[in-house]
Amino acid sequence: MSLILITTDYLRPGDPVDVYLKEHGHETVHAPLRGRRDRDELVRLLDGVEGALIANEPMTADVLAAAPALKAVVRSGVGYDSVDVAAASELGILVSNLPGINANAVAEFTVGAILAASRRLVELAAGVAGGGWPRTDGHELRGSTLGLIGFGAAARAVVPLARAFGMTVLCRTALAPAVEPAVVPPAAGSPAVASGPGSPAADVEFVDLDTLLTRSDVVSVHTALTPATRHLIDARALSLMKSTALLVNTARGAIVDENALAAAVRDGVIAGAALDVCEVEPLPADSVLRGVQGITVYSHMAGQTVEAREAAGREGAIELVNALAGRPAYRVNDPSVHRFRVALDARVTP
């Protein structure tokens, strides 16, 4: 029996994930993350824990080193930048994510955020709620250009939605489309998104970043946070965009320089931004993003639909059980990482 820590806030004692883990012989402890969690609290929670199904916990090298029983960590989502994978590898801890698990949810949210910003829906609704009757116009999407930064599962799922609205789609990606994963892994619980003729890639023009920023009416961020992409959208990048352009970010907050963005919107360098993520979450009371007309901040909910949560919980539990048995399907660290002897049996299935 392994002790498993669950911090994803929508997973609860007695739910199907909890039942599944217990049916496979594990004991669970729930400590939902609803804000920030300091190092000492996290270390205390990890005491004696062998497996962790986590939200965006700061799993730093220091925290991991203080959890000697820990064997496997599974992120109940796509991004895993909160986990020090190199440190985990050194300690023999398996780290997995769930690639593509919420691609459809993120894609739909992205288009919804674009529509809301283009038609000023938040501003109009706030005006009516405040007793007014605003008559401010907006822009149609048809005939406009969408620029995607990154071409992972969520970005690829955006393409047919944008095309349905009559948008032209550009993309900047670090990988050529030919070497992108052919399909979203089966764990996504969603229709596969393929590459090749007739696929999203066929409807996209791949360009360099400066070209994308210059030509796009909407720039949507879908890349991972790495040292190379931290503050990728800085003052220089924003200066290349059209004064009528919108920025949408559903990836990671630190990809955008928030000080530069606030200044750019305030000064009319770009028209506005819709952000589902920010550098510090929840958004601090003194954030530079607050009070800037044209910037709307959501609460990191792009991937949080009923369907996506069910899929993430189910697949996260399966991945954790398999990781503890030494058979992870979606590990993100080196395949040679192992801390304990495992049998070469087949993957556990639901």
N, C-alpha and C positions, 0 to 999 in steps of 0.2 A: 504494500500500500504506500502511495506517495501522498504527501500533503501538497495541495494545489491552492495557490492564491489567485483570486479572480478580482480584478480591479475595474474592469469595463463596467461603466455605470448602469447600463441597461440589462445586465445579467444579474439575476437574483437567486437567493436560496430557493430550491424547490422547482425551478424552471427546467425546461428540457435539457439545457446544457448541464445544469447541476445534477440532474438525474442520470444523464449519460456518463458523466465522470464517475459518479458513485457506482453505477452499474459495472464500470470497468475497474472497480476496486480502489478508487482514490477517495481521499477525504478533502473537502473543500472549505476554504475560508474566503468570505466575501468582504472586501473593503473598497467600495466604489469610489473612484476618483471623480470629484465634482469641483474642480478648481486646481489649486496648487498643493503639492505635497513635498515636505522638506525631507532631507536626506535621512535624518534620524528616525522619522516615522516610517519611512520606507524600509530601512534596515530592520526595524522592529517587526514589521509585517512579514519580512522575508525569513525570519528566524525559523529554521527547520523546514522551510518550503523547498520542495524539489522541482515543482513545475509552476509556472506563472502564466496566466492568460491576462494580458495587461492592456491598459489604455495608453496614454502618453506619459507613462512614468519616466522620470529622469534616471534611467538605469545606467549610471555612470560607472567608470572603472572602480571608483571607491565603493560604491554601493554593491556592485557585483562581488568585489573582493571580500565584502563583509557578509556574504551569503554563501557559506561553504557547502551547504546542502544542495544548492540550486543546480539543476541539470539541464533544464529547458525553459526557454521563454518564447511565448507566442504572442505577437501583436494581433489584436482583433481588428485589423485594418491593413492598409497598404503601406503607409509610411512607417519607417522604423528608425528615424534619425534620433529619437530620444534614447536609443539603446547604443551603448559603446560596443559595437560588434567586434572590433579588434580586441578589446579587453576580454569580452566574453570568450572569444576564440582562444586566447591565451589561457583562460581558466578552464577550458574544455566545456563551456556551456553552449548548447545548441540554441540558435536564435532563428525563428521563423516569422514570416509575415503571411498575409493572405492576398496574393496578387490578384487584382481585378475583381475583388469580392464586392465592391460597391460601385463598379464602373457605371452602371446604368443610373444609379441614384445621383452620382456626381455629375454625370452628363446632363440629366434633366435639371438639376439645380443650376448648373452653369447657364443653360439657355434661359431658365427662369430669371436668373440674376441679370442677364443681358437684356431681356425684355423689360424687367422692372426699371433698370437704369435708363434704357433707351426711351421708354415712355414715361419716366419719372413717376412711377406708380407709388413708391413710398412717400415721396414729397406730396403728391396729390391727396393720398389717403390721410396723411398727417394734417394737411390743410383743412380737409373736411372735418376731421375729428376735433380740430381747434376752433370750429365754428365758421370757417370760411367756405368758399366755393371756387377754388383755384381753376383757372382756365389755361394753364401753361401747356404748350404743345410738346411733342416729342418727335422721335425719328423712327421710321420703319426700318426693319432689318433687311427687307428685300433690296437687292442691289448693293448692299454693303459688303465689306471684307472683314472676315474674322481671322485673326492670327493666333495660332496655337503654339505655345512654348512647351515643347514636350509632345511625345506621341505614344504614351502608354495607353492602357486599356480605357481609361476615362476619356482621354482626348480623342481616341479613335471612336468612342461611342458618341461624342459630340458631333462628329462630322455629318452623319446622315440627318441629324436634327437640324443643324445649321443649313445644310443644303435644302431641306424641306422648306425653310423660310426664304430661300432664294439667295443665300449668302455665298460668296466666294471664300474658299478656305485656304489659308497659307499655313505653313508649319515650319518651325525651326526645331530640329531634334539633333541630339549628339550622335545618334545612330541612324544610319541610312535605313529607309523602310525595309529594304531587303533582308536586313539582319535583325529587325524587331522580332519579338516572339510571334510565331505564326498565329496563335490563338490565345485568348484569355484562358487560363487554366480552368479545368472543370470545377474547381472549388468555388469559382465565382458565383455559381448558381444562376447564371445569366446566359443569354445566347452568346455563343462564341463570336469574337470579332476577329476576322481573318485578315491577312494581307494578300496582295496579289490582285489580278484583274477583277473588277467588279467590287472590290473591297473599299473601305474608307480611304486607303492610301491612293487609290486610283482617282479620287475626287479632291486631292490635295496637291497644292504646289509647294514643294519644299524649297525654302530660301534661307539665307543667312539671317541672323538676328536683326541687324540694322535694316535690312530690306523689309522684314516683317513689321518692325516698329514703324517704319516710314509709311508703309502702304495700308496698314490695318485701320479700320474704324473701331474695332474692338480687339483688344489683346487679352487673351485668356491664358493664365499660367497653370500648367499641369506637370511641371518637371519636379524631380526629387530635390530635396535640400541637400546639397553637398558643399564642400569648401568652394567649389567653382561656381555654384549658383547662389551662394549667399549674397544678398544685395545685388543680384543680377539686374534687377530693375532699379537703377539708381538715377541720379539727377541727369546724367548724360543720356541714358536710355529714354527717360521721360521726355527729354528735349527733342528727341527724334520723332515722337508721336505727333499726330495731328492735334490741333487745338480742340477739335470736336470729338476726339477719341475717348474711349472708355477703357479702363483696366479692370479685369476680373481676376481674382485669385482664389482658387479653391485648393491649392496645393499646400504650401507652408508659408507662414507669415514672413519668415526671415529672408525669403527670396526677394522681397520688396523692401527697399529702404523707406521706412515709414516717414521719416523726417522729410526726405526728398519728395515723397508722394504728397504729403500734406501741403508742402509749399507749392508744388506743381498745380494742384487743383485750386488752391487759394489764389494763385497768380494767373490762372487761366491758361497754363501751359497745356493741360489736357482738361477735358470737360468733367470727368468724374471717375469714381472707382466703386466697385462692389467687392468687398472683401469678406470671405467666410473664415479666414484665418488671419492671425496677427502674431507679432513676434512674442508677445507675452499674453497668455490666456489664463483666465478671463481678461478682457480689455481693462487696463488700469484706469482709474478715475482721471489721472493726469495725462493720458495718452494724447499725443499730438494729433491723432486721428479724430478725436472728439470735437464736435462743434464746427467741422469744416463742411460747408454746404457743398453737396455733390459727392461726398464720401458716405457710403452706407456700409456698416459693419454688421455682419451676421455672427452667429455663435457657434461656428465650426460644426455645421449641421448638414453640409452638402451630401455626405454619404450616409446620413442617418434616416433611412426610411424603415418602415416595418419590415419590408422584404429584405433589405440589406442587413438589418440587424439580425434577423432570423438566420440568414445565410452565414454571417460572420460568426455568430455564436456557435452554430452547428459545426462549421468547418474549423473554427478555432479549437473547439473541444476535440475533434477528430485529430487535428494536427498535433495537439499537445499529447494526447494518448500515444500517438505514433512516435513522437519525439522522445517521450520517456521510455519507449521500447526500442529506441535507437533507429527508427525508420521515418524521419521527417520527410515530407514531400516538398516543402517550400523553405528549406533552410536558406539563410542569407549569408552564413559564414562558410568557411572552407569545409569541403566535404570530409576532410581528414579529422575534423574536430570530434573527439569522443572523450568521455570522462569515465565511462563505466562499460562493463562487458555487456554486449547485447546479443540476442539470438537473431540470426538472419531469417526471420519469419516474414510473412507477407504483411502488408499494411493492414492495420485495423480498419474496419469499415463500420458504418452505423449499424 
